[in-house]
């Protein structure tokens, strides 16, 4: 796809007018945002499992989000960590019993919430200023770069997720990527978004083979969960993504979350039921691995957004549709297009922004 953008300053930040098909646009600097990619939760915490005295390890427990395996019995190995439900948080590893080993800790949930689950970020937005993010009640955001551009001084405005966009140089260097991921861990960040539309000649434009060769550099720090590259939603993007995921799966490389982009384009493709978007989500759910999904760039462009009310109806219908697809763990709206704006120039919410702000921030 191609993108045409014009920028102007406003009291709430930079605003973008865009025309795009299938995918988004990316930025070459930390300046004006360009559309990029996003990501979701992992497996839940370990449940209780205790080896008997001198016995074998306990089996993997059922879904839940409690603490990790309890202590192993005398001479027994600790039970394996359980997989939590969607919304479950990681449990602590169990202490070792006499002669036993420590039970493993679980990871963040990927099923419908486990017991005592902490709320997980859900609703997000791309590169919006602090005041807008707070007014929109988002729980997370990103800006197509590795660093926050406008953090809120009071810690509000949602959790920031960095992206390694795929610019030539350090972001296409294994040593550069490894160093960046290490820096994210040092800042206690827990996710990184992968390459932005590598299938798109106007975006990161990275061949599948190159992306696969660079992917191990994302994986050196296990405290960072990694979101896949997000491609355009057209046939070119689907082909690139299918090939990438086939190769990382066969090579045993870790991809924790599937990142997606999707835009309506033709008239009627942003229905109140979000049926066209749902068909794309079903395609992504067919990728081997049953990973969580983050829809990090999406909306209605071109003839699919004839007026604001069409977009409002689509937004509400899409979020309702997500409930039928529990692997959808996060989304981030793309607000810089015709009838897409969430905030007016004076900082007040548009009609679409009011509908967006009313949606749940977490799940």
C-alpha positions in Angstrom: 0.0 0.0 0.0 1.0 3.6 -0.2 0.4 6.3 2.3 -0.1 10.0 1.9 0.1 12.1 5.1 -0.1 15.8 6.1 0.8 17.0 9.6 -0.3 20.0 11.6 0.1 20.9 15.2 -2.8 21.1 17.7 -3.2 21.5 21.4 -3.4 17.8 21.9 -0.5 16.7 19.6 0.1 15.8 16.0 -2.8 14.8 13.8 -2.5 12.7 10.7 -4.6 12.4 7.6 -4.0 9.2 5.9 -5.1 7.0 2.9 -4.1 3.4 3.2 -5.2 0.0 2.0 -4.8 -3.3 3.9 -2.0 -2.2 6.3 -0.5 0.8 8.0 2.4 3.1 7.6 5.5 3.4 9.7 7.9 6.2 10.9 11.6 6.6 10.3 12.1 8.7 13.4 10.6 9.3 16.8 8.6 12.1 15.3 5.1 11.9 13.7 3.6 8.5 14.2 3.0 6.1 11.3 0.9 3.1 11.6 2.5 0.0 13.1 1.9 -3.3 14.9 0.7 -4.7 18.3 0.4 -7.9 20.8 -1.3 -10.1 23.8 -1.1 -12.2 27.0 0.6 -15.5 27.6 -0.1 -18.7 29.5 -1.3 -18.4 33.1 0.2 -19.2 36.4 1.2 -22.5 37.8 -1.3 -24.3 40.0 -0.7 -26.5 43.0 0.9 -29.9 42.4 2.8 -31.9 44.9 5.0 -35.0 44.5 4.5 -37.7 47.0 7.2 -38.8 49.3 9.8 -40.4 47.0 7.2 -40.2 44.2 7.1 -38.8 40.7 6.2 -35.2 39.9 2.6 -34.2 40.1 0.8 -33.7 36.8 0.1 -30.3 35.2 -2.9 -28.7 37.0 -6.0 -27.3 35.5 -6.2 -23.7 34.4 -5.9 -21.0 37.1 -3.9 -18.0 38.1 -2.9 -18.9 41.7 0.6 -19.3 42.9 3.0 -21.7 41.3 3.4 -25.4 42.3 3.6 -26.1 46.0 6.6 -27.7 47.5 7.6 -31.2 46.4 7.3 -33.9 49.0 10.3 -35.6 50.5 12.4 -37.0 47.7 9.7 -36.0 45.1 10.0 -33.6 42.2 7.8 -30.5 42.2 4.7 -30.6 40.1 4.9 -28.9 36.7 3.6 -25.4 36.3 0.0 -25.1 35.2 -1.3 -23.0 32.3 -3.6 -20.3 33.5 -6.8 -19.0 31.9 -7.1 -15.9 29.8 -6.6 -13.0 32.1 -4.6 -15.1 34.5 -1.4 -13.7 35.8 1.8 -15.5 36.5 2.0 -17.3 39.8 5.1 -17.6 41.9 7.1 -20.8 41.7 6.6 -23.2 44.7 9.4 -23.7 47.2 11.3 -27.0 47.1 10.4 -29.6 49.7 13.0 -31.7 51.4 14.9 -33.4 48.6 12.7 -31.9 46.0 13.1 -29.2 43.4 11.4 -25.9 43.1 8.1 -25.8 41.3 8.1 -23.7 38.1 6.3 -20.4 37.9 3.4 -20.0 35.4 3.2 -17.3 32.7 0.5 -14.8 31.9 -2.9 -16.3 31.1 -4.3 -17.2 27.6 -7.7 -18.5 28.5 -10.8 -16.9 30.2 -9.6 -15.5 33.5 -8.1 -17.8 36.2 -8.9 -17.5 39.8 -8.0 -14.2 41.4 -6.8 -12.8 38.1 -5.5 -9.2 38.0 -7.1 -7.1 35.2 -5.1 -7.3 32.0 -4.7 -4.4 29.5 -7.2 -4.5 26.6 -8.1 -1.2 25.0 -5.2 0.8 23.6 -4.4 3.5 21.1 -1.5 4.4 18.8 0.8 7.4 19.6 -1.7 9.8 21.3 -0.6 12.4 23.8 -1.0 11.9 27.6 -4.1 14.0 28.0 -5.9 12.2 25.1 -4.9 8.8 26.5 -6.3 9.6 29.9 -9.5 11.0 28.5 -9.9 7.9 26.4 -9.3 5.6 29.4 -6.8 3.4 27.6 -4.8 0.7 29.4 -1.9 0.6 27.0 -0.4 2.3 24.0 2.6 2.3 21.6 4.2 4.8 19.1 6.1 2.7 16.6 9.4 3.4 18.4 11.4 2.0 21.3 10.9 5.0 23.7 7.9 6.8 25.1 7.3 10.2 23.5 4.9 11.7 26.0 4.6 9.7 29.3 2.2 11.0 31.8 3.9 12.5 34.8 1.4 10.8 37.2 2.0 7.4 35.7 -1.4 7.3 34.0 -2.3 7.1 30.4 -1.7 3.4 29.9 1.3 1.1 29.8 3.8 1.7 27.0 4.9 -1.1 24.7 8.0 -0.6 22.7 8.4 -1.6 19.0 11.5 -2.6 17.0 10.1 -1.3 13.8 12.8 -2.6 11.5 14.7 0.5 10.3 18.0 -0.2 8.5 20.9 -0.2 10.9 20.5 -1.3 14.5 16.9 -2.5 14.0 18.0 -4.9 11.3 21.1 -6.0 13.3 21.1 -9.0 15.6 23.4 -7.2 18.1 21.3 -4.0 17.9 18.0 -5.9 18.5 19.6 -7.9 21.4 20.8 -4.7 23.0 17.3 -3.1 22.7 15.5 -6.0 24.2 18.0 -6.0 27.1 17.3 -2.3 27.6 13.5 -3.0 27.7 14.0 -5.6 30.4 16.0 -3.1 32.4 13.1 -0.7 32.3 10.8 -3.6 33.5 8.9 -3.6 30.2 7.4 -7.0 29.5 6.5 -7.0 25.8 8.1 -5.9 22.5 6.3 -5.5 19.2 8.1 -7.0 16.2 8.8 -5.5 12.7 6.2 -3.2 11.2 4.7 -4.4 7.9 7.8 -6.2 6.6 5.8 -7.2 3.6 5.3 -3.6 2.6 7.9 -1.8 0.4 6.9 1.5 2.0 7.3 0.2 5.6 10.1 -2.0 7.1 10.3 -4.0 3.9 12.1 -7.1 5.3 12.3 -10.4 3.5 10.9 -13.4 5.4 14.3 -15.1 5.4 16.0 -12.0 6.9 13.3 -11.7 9.6 13.6 -15.3 10.6 17.4 -15.0 10.8 17.0 -11.9 13.0 14.3 -13.4 15.2 16.5 -15.2 17.8 17.9 -11.7 18.7 14.4 -10.9 20.1 14.4 -14.0 22.3 17.5 -13.7 24.5 15.7 -12.3 27.5 12.8 -14.6 28.7 11.3 -11.8 30.8 10.3 -10.1 27.5 7.3 -11.6 25.6 7.6 -11.1 21.9 4.9 -10.0 19.5 5.2 -11.2 15.9 5.7 -8.9 12.9 2.4 -7.4 11.8 1.7 -7.4 8.1 -0.9 -5.9 5.9 -4.2 -7.8 5.8 -4.1 -8.3 2.0 -2.9 -11.3 0.2 0.7 -10.1 0.1 0.7 -9.7 3.9 -1.0 -13.0 4.5 1.5 -14.8 2.3 4.5 -13.2 4.2 3.0 -13.9 7.6 2.1 -17.5 6.8 5.7 -18.2 5.6 7.2 -16.5 8.6 5.1 -18.4 11.1 5.7 -21.7 9.3 9.5 -21.2 9.6 9.6 -20.0 13.2 7.3 -22.9 14.2 9.4 -25.5 12.4 12.6 -23.9 13.7 11.4 -24.0 17.3 11.6 -20.2 17.6 9.4 -18.4 20.2 6.6 -16.1 19.2 4.5 -15.3 22.2 1.8 -13.2 20.6 0.4 -12.8 17.0 0.2 -9.1 16.0 -2.3 -8.1 13.3 -3.2 -5.1 11.2 -6.6 -4.8 9.5 -8.5 -2.0 7.7 -11.8 -1.9 6.0 -11.4 -0.4 2.5 -14.3 -1.1 0.2 -17.8 0.2 0.9 -19.6 -1.9 3.4 -16.5 -3.7 4.8 -16.9 -1.9 8.2 -20.3 -3.5 9.0 -22.0 -3.0 12.4 -21.4 -6.7 12.9 -17.7 -6.4 12.0 -18.2 -9.6 9.9 -15.4 -8.8 7.5 -12.9 -8.1 10.3 -14.1 -11.3 12.0 -13.3 -13.4 8.9 -9.7 -12.1 9.0 -9.4 -12.9 12.7 -10.6 -16.4 12.0 -7.8 -16.7 9.3 -5.2 -15.7 11.9 -6.7 -18.1 14.4 -5.8 -20.9 11.9 -2.1 -20.2 12.3 -0.5 -23.1 14.1 0.2 -22.4 17.8 -3.0 -21.0 19.3 -1.2 -17.9 20.5 -2.9 -14.8 21.9 -3.7 -12.1 19.3 -3.2 -8.3 19.5 -4.9 -6.2 16.9 -2.6 -3.3 17.0 -3.6 -1.2 13.9 -7.2 -1.3 12.7 -10.1 0.8 11.5 -12.1 1.9 8.5 -10.5 3.7 5.6 -11.5 4.9 2.1 -15.0 3.9 1.1 -15.6 1.9 4.3 -15.9 5.1 6.4 -18.5 7.3 4.7 -19.4 9.0 8.0 -18.6 9.0 11.7 -21.7 7.0 12.6 -20.7 4.1 10.4 -17.4 4.0 12.2 -19.0 4.3 15.7 -21.3 1.4 14.9 -18.4 -0.7 13.5 -16.2 0.0 16.6 -19.0 -1.1 19.0 -19.8 -4.2 16.9 -16.1 -5.1 16.6 -15.5 -5.0 20.4 -18.6 -7.0 21.0 -17.3 -9.5 18.4 -14.0 -9.8 20.2 -15.9 -11.5 23.1 -16.5 -14.5 20.8 -12.7 -14.7 20.2 -11.0 -15.0 23.5 -7.6 -15.1 21.9 -8.0 -11.4 21.2 -6.2 -10.0 24.2 -5.5 -6.4 23.2 -6.4 -3.8 20.5 -5.1 -0.4 19.6 -7.2 2.0 17.5 -5.6 4.0 14.6 -7.1 7.5 15.0 -5.6 9.5 12.1 -7.9 9.0 9.2 -11.2 10.4 8.0 -14.0 9.9 10.5 -11.5 8.1 12.8 -10.5 11.0 15.2 -11.0 10.3 18.9 -10.1 13.8 20.1 -10.9 17.3 18.8 -8.3 20.0 18.4 -9.5 21.6 21.7 -8.9 18.3 23.6 -12.6 17.4 23.8 -13.7 13.9 22.7 -15.4 13.4 19.3 -18.5 11.3 19.2 -16.3 8.4 18.2 -14.0 9.2 21.1 -16.9 9.2 23.6 -18.0 5.8 22.3 -14.3 4.6 22.6 -13.8 6.0 26.1 -16.9 4.1 27.3 -15.4 0.7 26.2 -13.7 -1.4 28.9 -10.0 -0.6 29.3 -9.1 -4.0 30.8 -10.4 -7.6 30.9 
